[in-house]
Amino acid sequence: MSSTPRPSRFRAATFAGAAVALAGCAHGSGASRDEPTLAAEQACAGFNALAVFDQEPLPENALARGQSFYCLGLYAASVTVLTDHAIGKPVSVALDEAIKSPETPPLADDRVPALRWLVYVHRRFPGWERINDAVGEVARADLERPELADVRDDLHALAARFEYQKGRFAKAVELLRMIPATSPVHAEAVLLEGAIDVRVESPLEALVAFDEVLRAIPAGADPKRARERDLAVISIARVQYAMGQLEAAGRNYDSLPPSSTYWAAAALEGAWTRYRLNDLPGALARRRTLSARSDEVPIEMMAEATALEAMIAVHDKHPEATDAIIKRFNDVYPIVFTEARKLALRETGALYELAFTVRAGRALPPPFGTGPMKVLLADPPLARRFEEVDEIRREEARLQALDQRLRASRVGQEAREALGLRRTSAESEAGAQFRRSLQRLAGALGEQIKQIIKVEYESLQARRSEDGLIP
């Protein structure tokens, strides 16, 4: 056999999970969901949110409007008002300030609490990335204001995420290291620092970071912390795999339970690890783990697992089995590859509508059908955007349930416009992300199609050699 290819799952997603640890998934369900922040609950209990609707929407009461929207369960509108009016400035003013000084000017004292309310929204909806941007763009000195002490760790984490997305890793690490070990967001921060260590090719430092998460989170923790622990485990396994520490990597892959978010990735990457250790039965056993739950596994992962199975058959010199596996591959994945490329050519709006109808229960014709497409739509970057659209629709219904006089007020109109504009943007972002997901799927399947062609050629060469046709 030729040199062993590196698992494409490893190439495509190495440490990506740790990199998005601070992004999370939108998980709120509006006012019916328990308030995650006691201070927000207490503030809303002592605040007459509806009275704000009797005011004119002016810059000086932007903070009160943002708080009012939050307390009424209009979280998306709250973010818009807090970022665009309480923290942000008119374009002309912002440009004038930028010309006078390259440094971001500090917030006025009466605007600083807007950062606190953004943290409250973020705790409900960690996947709303525009909050990262809003916090990341304020002056760093504002994050250190004494009146924000109780939310400072969250602010540092949000600003670090902003710097990470900009590729400013040193600044991100500086912010992350300001979060103490006693903080509830410390594990998330260390996971992101570990991902940065990998990006800058410091694997030993990455192992230290991920191991710190394991020490901080005991086995059997609550679901959120268990997910963080599992992410640390698979990240350690990936670093070990990259360093050639295959036995250690294999043990870590195998330690992830079937209930883990990362079970499928662990099974596939564990299969590759066993293959490289020449433990072919072990590789096939992990491939069977994927087959047993194939309706939960992304299409590209099943394609890669099938290609690996064919490689093992060639290695074992089982030509009939090789032919059967290759046929099974070719009966499915080239067709999906073609359809994914075709779908990715559609307009963003059409892609959004297609995904929306699938999430609502529509069954697509083969090759995607309902199950494989739903698995694709469950990919976290894509799911977050559709979950935000779902939440905005709930908030629009919540606004519509208010008294007609309140809805007709200037502040009521502002809330309606903010929700409508954000829904339009979120739908467009969802459609664009769906296209990227389809393109990523097509790219991954294209790599596996090349691999299966190579396996087929090697199988043919092996047979010709056995038949004496190759000297």
N, C-alpha and C positions, 0 to 999 in steps of 0.2 A: 504493500500500500504506500501511497505517497504520504508526505508529512501530514500529521493530523490537523485538520482545520480547527480554528478556535470557534467555540460555540457562538453563533450569531446572536443568540439571546444575551450572551455575556457582552458581545461587542456593542449591541444596541442599547442595553439597559444597565450596564455596569454602574452601580452606585447611584443610579438616577433616583431610586427610591429615597435614599438619604438626602439627596439634593432637594427633594420636594417635601421634606418632613414638615417644614413650617407652613406649607401651603394648605395641607389638609384637604378636607372635603366639606362642601356646604352641607350642614346637617340640621339646620334649624327648621322648625315648622311654624314659625310665626309666634304670635302671642300665646298660643296654646302650649308652647314648649316651656318647661321650667326655666326660669331666669338663671343663667350661669353665674351671674355676678350679684352678690348680695347688695353691694353698694348701689348698683343700678336700680335694683328693686326698691331700695329705700328712697332713692332720689325720686323715682317715679311716683312713689306713694305720697310724697310731699309736694308734688308739682301738679299744677292745674294745666294739663296739656291742652285741653280744648280752649282755654282762655287765650292761648297764643293765636288762635284763628281770628280773633277780633282785632289783631294788630296788622299794621302794614308790613310786608316783607322788606325790611330795611337791613343794611349791613350791620347795624349795631345790635339787632336782635336775632342775628343768624344762629348764634349758639342756642338761644331759647327755642328757635324753630327746629333745629336739629334734635334737641332733647325731646321736644314735643312729639316729633315724628317717631322717635325711638319708643317713647312710652306708649304710643298708640299702636305699636307693632308695624310701623311703616319704615322698616330698617333700611331698605334701598334708598328711599327718599331722604332718610336721615344722613346717609353717607354722602349723597350729592350735596346737600346743604352744608354739611360740616366741611367738606373738602373744597367746594367751589366758592362758598361765601364766608364761612367762619374762619377757615385757614387760608384759602386762596384770596387772590386780589384780582381786580379788573386787569385785563391784559395791558392797558396803557400804563397803569401804575406799576405792574410787575416789570415791564420793559424799562421804565424810568429808573427803577431801583437797580436793575441789572446793569444799566449803563453807569450808574454812580459807583457801584461796588460789585465785584464778582462774588462776594460772599453773600449767602442767603441771609436776609435780615431776620432778626428775632421776631417772634410773634408778640403782638400787644398782649398785655397781661390779661385782658378780658377775653382773649381768644384761646389762650392756653388750654382751658378745660375741654375744648373741642377734641384734643388729642385723647383725652380720657374716654370720651364717648365713642370715638373710633375704635378704641380697644374693646369697649363693651360690645360693639357690633362684631368685631373680629372674633371674639370668643363664641359668639353664636354661629358665625359663618367664616371659618378659617380659610375657605377657598376664595373669598372675594379679594382678588389680587390688587384691585385699585386702592385698597386700604394700605397695602405695603407701599405703594407709590406715594400716597399722600403723606405718610409718616416719614418715608425716606427722603422726601424733598424739603422737609423743614430744617431749620438750623439745628445742628447737633446740640448746641447749648440748651435748646428748648426741651430736649429729652431729659435734661438734668434738673429741670425746675423742681424745687422742693415740694410744690403742691401736687406733683405727679409721682411722688415716691411709690405709691401703692401699685401703679401700673407701669413703672419704669422698665421692669424686665420685659414686659410685653412690647413696649416701645423699642427697646434695644433689639429684640428679636425681629420685629417688623422692619426696622431700618437695616438690619443685617441681611435680611432676605432681599431687600431692595438693592443693596450693594452687591450681593451675590449675583442677582440677575443682570446687573451691569458689568459683571466680570471684575469687579474691584474686590478681589478676595482678601487682601490685607485689611482693608477697611471693614469688611464683613467680620473677619476673625476678631478684630479689635472690639467690635460691638458685642460679639458673642461671648467673649471672655469677661465682659462686665456683668454677665448674668451669674449670680452665685449658685453654688451647688444645692442650696436649700430652695431654690425657686421652682415652681410648678412647670416652668417652661425650660428648665435646665437640660433635660434629656433631649428635647427637640433641638436645642442650641448645639449640643455636643454632636448630635447626628449630622447637622449641617456642617459643623467644623470638620468632621471626619470626611464628609463628601468633598469639602474644599481641599483637604490634604491629598485625596486621591487625584483631584483635578490638577494639582501642582506636583504630582508624582512624588508624594511623600508617604509611601505605604506603611512604614513602621509607625509614623505619627497617626495615621488613620486607624491602625489596629488599636493603638492606645485609646483613641477617642471612642471607638465602638465598644471596646472592653469596659470603658468607664460607664457606659449606658447599661451594660449587663450587670455590673456591680450595683448600680443604683436601682434597678428594677428587678424585684424578685420574680421567680416563676409563679404563675398563678395570679398575676396582678389583674386589675380591672381591664376591660377590653382595649381602651385607648393605650394604656401603658404596656399591655401585652403586645399590641401592634408595634410600638416603639422598640420593645425588646426583640421581637422577631426581625424587625428591620435591621437592628444591630447585628443579630446572628447571621443573617444572609449577607450583610455587608462584610463581615469578617470572613465568611466563606469565600466571597468573591476576591477579596484582597489576597487571601491564602492561595486561591487558585492561580491568580496572576503571578504570584511569587513562586509557583511550582510546589507549594506545600500541599500536595494533593490529598494525602491521608487526613490531615487536619481539616482541609476544606470539606472532604466527604463526610466527616463526622458532624461538622456543623450543618451541612445541608440536611443530613438525616435527622438532626435533632428538632427540626421544625415540625410541629404537629399538623395533622390533616386539616385542622380548623384554622390554620394560619392564613392570613391574607396572601402570604408569599409561598404557599405550598406548591403551586404549579411550577413557579420559577425554580424552587429548590429541587423539585423532582427532575426537571429537565437538566439543570446545571449539575445536579448530582449524578445524572446519567452520563454526562460528558466526563465528569471527574472519574467515574468508574471505568469508562472507556479508556481514558488515558492511563489508568492504572492497570490496564489489560484485564480488568475484572468484567468480562463481557456478560456473564450471567447477572451480575449486579447492575450493569447498565440496562439490560433488558427488563429487569424487575422494576426499575424506576420508570422506564418507558411504559410498562403495564399500569403503573399507578396513574399515569396521565390518561391512558385509554379508558380506565374504569370511570373516570369523571370527565370525559372528553367534552361534554356539554358545558362545562365550566371553564374550559381552557381556550385561550385565544387561538385563532386559526393558525397564525404564523408559528406558534409554539408546537402545535400538533404537526405541522409540516416539517419542522426541524426534527422533531422526535421521530417521524417516519423516515427522514433522510438518514438519521443516525442508525436506525434499525437496519436500513439497507446496507450501510457501511459495515455493520457487524456481520450481516449475512455474507458479504463479500470476504471479510476477514476469516470467517469460519468455512469458507469454500462451499457454500450451499447455493449453487446457481439457481435451482428451482425456487427456493425461498426468496432469493434476490429478485428474480423476475416478478414474483407475486407482489412483493413490497413495492417495487418500482411501478407496477401497474396500478396498485392501490393509490400511490402518490399521484400518478398522472391522471387518474380518473377524477381527482378532486382539485388539486391545488393550482394547476395552470389555468383552470376555468375561473377559479376565485381571483387569481392574479389579474386576468383580463377584465373581469367585472369590476374589481376595485379600481383599476386604472380608468375604466370608462366612467364610473360614478364620480371619480375625483375631478372630472372635466366639467361637471355640472356647476351652475351658478351657486353662490353661497346660499341664497334664499331657498333655492330648490333643495339643497342638501339639508338645510335646517328643517324644512317641511317633511322631507323623507324621514329623517331621524325622529322627528316629533311624532309622526304617525306610527312608527315602529314602537316607540316607547309607549304609545297609547294602545298597542295590541295588534297592529296590522302585521300580517305575515307577508314577507317578501317572497317572490319566486326563487327557486334555486339559482345560483349555488348558495346564496346567503341564507335564505329562509328566515325564520324568526330567531331561533336560538343563536346561531353564529353572529348575527347582526347585533343582538342584544348584548352578547359578550363584548363585541367591539365597542358598543356605546357605553359599556360599564367601565371603560378605560378611564382612570381618575381625571386626567386633564379635560376629557370630553364630558364626563359625567358632571363635573363641577359646574360647567357652564349651563348645562340643562337644568341642574338643580337650582341655579340662580334664577333662571327663567321661571321655574315652577314657583319659587318663593315670591318673585315679583307679581305673578298672577294672583297669588293669595293676598298680597298686600293691596293690589288694585281692588279686589273684592272687599277687603276690610275697609278701604277708603270709601267705597261705594255704599257701605252700610252706615256711614256717618250721616248725621242730620243734613238735609239738603242745603240749609243755610250755611253750614260749615263748609260743605263741598264747594259752594259758590263763592266763598270768600277768596280774597287774594292769596292767602296762605293755603287754602284748600286747592286752588288752581295750581299753585306752585308744586304741591305734593303730587297732583295728578300728572302734571307735565314732567316732573322729575322721574316718576315711575314709568311713564310712557317712553321717555327718551332712553332710560336705562334698559327697559325691556327691548327696545329696538336694537340697542348696542349689544346687549347680551345675546339676542337671537343671531345677530350677525357674527359675533364671536364664536357662538356655538357652531354655526355653519362652517366658518373658516377652520375651526378646530377639527370638525368632522372631515373636512377635506384633507387636513394634515394627517389625520389618523388613517384615512384611506391610502394616502401616498406612502405613509410609513409601512402599512400592511403590504402594499404592492412591492415596495423595496425589499422588505424582509422575505416575501415569497419569491421574488426574483432571485435572491441569493440562494434560496433552497432549491429552486429549479436548476440553477447552475450546478449546485452540489449534486443533485440527483443525476444530471447528465454526466458529471464526472464519475460518479459511482457506476453508472451503466457502462461507461467506456472501460473502467478498470475491471469490471466483471467480464466484459467481452475479451479483454486482453488476457485475463487469467485463464479463460477457457481455451483461447487459441494457444496459450503456452502449454496447457495440459495436453492439448491435441497434437502438440509438436509442430504447430504452424509458426511459432515464434522460436527462433534458436536460443 
